[in-house]
């Protein structure tokens, strides 16, 4: 692996995470400019559009995305991935953005790796290492600062933000754990494409997007395109491509660019005011997840080898 390859992988992974952060800011802008746009409507449009694009892409790449439907167990797992993984990680995240703002929603969602660690402790009986325990303590303190702003007898943010943000963090965990057995068999492009399409179609049963009467400006359509292409399809490709040049542990550390990007762009373009408690708490969470991510990756790799 040459220095150029490593640099390319770092740039691709970093750009992907920045684009994910920007998509949250774009969604926040949409919710501000048009009160009729709901997280449910936007999530449907994003999922169905991105899912179709990825599946067509997979077909053109010769990976035969339809073959997953020939295996009943794999089909059920793909459906579970869409409903239990992608819906909370995307719909609940947009709900948190709408009732709060992109930086806080992204930082709370960033707690997902800790939920993975707790899952492995409870169900796989893998005890947290010292670094993980310290990371969890840092993340708890960081979250406490954001939620209370130092006043433990009151909440500084709405409980609704905490509720939707917490669900999106759980979604990060399920979004990581559920599709793992399918990825080696079918590829990330096929699995993500089907997961998005299945989730989007399911959400349409709640309230189909075409029944919502909306009048959208050209700028709002541009933001929607940004969310679909630059906030979903492009970063997926970049992040997946980066893994051929850098280690997964390195790529996971670069995830920190997502909450950083959401914060910077929200402050610049949306004039979002963050307190020193928000900033310090966010930094603690980011540092904690960066420390934890390497141990989580090692733990998952170890369990995967043990069950082979």
Secondary structure in CASP SS format (residue, H / E / C, confidence):
PFRMAT SS
TARGET T0000
AUTHOR 0000-0000-0000
METHOD secondary structure of the structure
MODEL  1
X C 1.00
X C 1.00
X H 1.00
X H 1.00
X H 1.00
X H 1.00
X H 1.00
X H 1.00
X H 1.00
X H 1.00
X H 1.00
X H 1.00
X H 1.00
X H 1.00
X H 1.00
X H 1.00
X H 1.00
X H 1.00
X H 1.00
X H 1.00
X H 1.00
X H 1.00
X H 1.00
X H 1.00
X H 1.00
X H 1.00
X H 1.00
X H 1.00
X H 1.00
X H 1.00
X H 1.00
X H 1.00
X H 1.00
X C 1.00
X C 1.00
X C 1.00
X C 1.00
X C 1.00
X H 1.00
X H 1.00
X H 1.00
X H 1.00
X H 1.00
X H 1.00
X H 1.00
X H 1.00
X H 1.00
X H 1.00
X H 1.00
X H 1.00
X H 1.00
X H 1.00
X H 1.00
X H 1.00
X H 1.00
X H 1.00
X H 1.00
X H 1.00
X H 1.00
X H 1.00
X C 1.00
X C 1.00
X C 1.00
X C 1.00
X H 1.00
X H 1.00
X H 1.00
X H 1.00
X H 1.00
X H 1.00
X C 1.00
X H 1.00
X H 1.00
X H 1.00
X H 1.00
X H 1.00
X H 1.00
X H 1.00
X H 1.00
X H 1.00
X H 1.00
X H 1.00
X H 1.00
X H 1.00
X H 1.00
X H 1.00
X H 1.00
X H 1.00
X H 1.00
X H 1.00
X H 1.00
X H 1.00
X H 1.00
X H 1.00
X H 1.00
X H 1.00
X H 1.00
X H 1.00
X H 1.00
X C 1.00
X C 1.00
X H 1.00
X H 1.00
X H 1.00
X H 1.00
X H 1.00
X H 1.00
X H 1.00
X H 1.00
X C 1.00
X C 1.00
X H 1.00
X H 1.00
X H 1.00
X H 1.00
X H 1.00
X H 1.00
X H 1.00
X H 1.00
X H 1.00
X H 1.00
X H 1.00
X H 1.00
X C 1.00
X C 1.00
X C 1.00
X C 1.00
X C 1.00
X C 1.00
X H 1.00
X H 1.00
X H 1.00
X H 1.00
X H 1.00
X H 1.00
X H 1.00
X H 1.00
X H 1.00
X H 1.00
X H 1.00
X H 1.00
X H 1.00
X H 1.00
X H 1.00
X H 1.00
X H 1.00
X H 1.00
X H 1.00
X C 1.00
X C 1.00
X C 1.00
X C 1.00
X C 1.00
X C 1.00
X C 1.00
X C 1.00
X C 1.00
X C 1.00
X H 1.00
X H 1.00
X H 1.00
X H 1.00
X H 1.00
X H 1.00
X H 1.00
X H 1.00
X H 1.00
X H 1.00
X H 1.00
X H 1.00
X H 1.00
X H 1.00
X H 1.00
X H 1.00
X H 1.00
X H 1.00
X H 1.00
X C 1.00
X C 1.00
X H 1.00
X H 1.00
X H 1.00
X H 1.00
X H 1.00
X H 1.00
X H 1.00
X C 1.00
X H 1.00
X H 1.00
X H 1.00
X H 1.00
X H 1.00
X H 1.00
X H 1.00
X H 1.00
X H 1.00
X H 1.00
X H 1.00
X H 1.00
X H 1.00
X H 1.00
X H 1.00
X H 1.00
X H 1.00
X C 1.00
X C 1.00
X C 1.00
X C 1.00
X H 1.00
X H 1.00
X H 1.00
X C 1.00
X C 1.00
X C 1.00
X C 1.00
X C 1.00
X C 1.00
X H 1.00
X H 1.00
X H 1.00
X H 1.00
X H 1.00
X H 1.00
X H 1.00
X H 1.00
X H 1.00
X H 1.00
X H 1.00
X H 1.00
X H 1.00
X H 1.00
X H 1.00
X H 1.00
X H 1.00
X H 1.00
X H 1.00
X H 1.00
X H 1.00
X H 1.00
X H 1.00
X H 1.00
X H 1.00
X C 1.00
X C 1.00
X C 1.00
X C 1.00
X C 1.00
X H 1.00
X H 1.00
X H 1.00
X H 1.00
X H 1.00
X H 1.00
X C 1.00
X C 1.00
X H 1.00
X H 1.00
X H 1.00
X H 1.00
X H 1.00
X H 1.00
X H 1.00
X H 1.00
X H 1.00
X H 1.00
X H 1.00
X H 1.00
X H 1.00
X H 1.00
X C 1.00
X C 1.00
X C 1.00
X C 1.00
X C 1.00
X C 1.00
X H 1.00
X H 1.00
X H 1.00
X H 1.00
X H 1.00
X H 1.00
X H 1.00
X H 1.00
X H 1.00
X H 1.00
X H 1.00
X H 1.00
X H 1.00
X H 1.00
X H 1.00
X H 1.00
X H 1.00
X H 1.00
X H 1.00
X H 1.00
X H 1.00
X H 1.00
X H 1.00
X H 1.00
X H 1.00
X H 1.00
X H 1.00
X H 1.00
X H 1.00
X H 1.00
X H 1.00
X H 1.00
X C 1.00
END
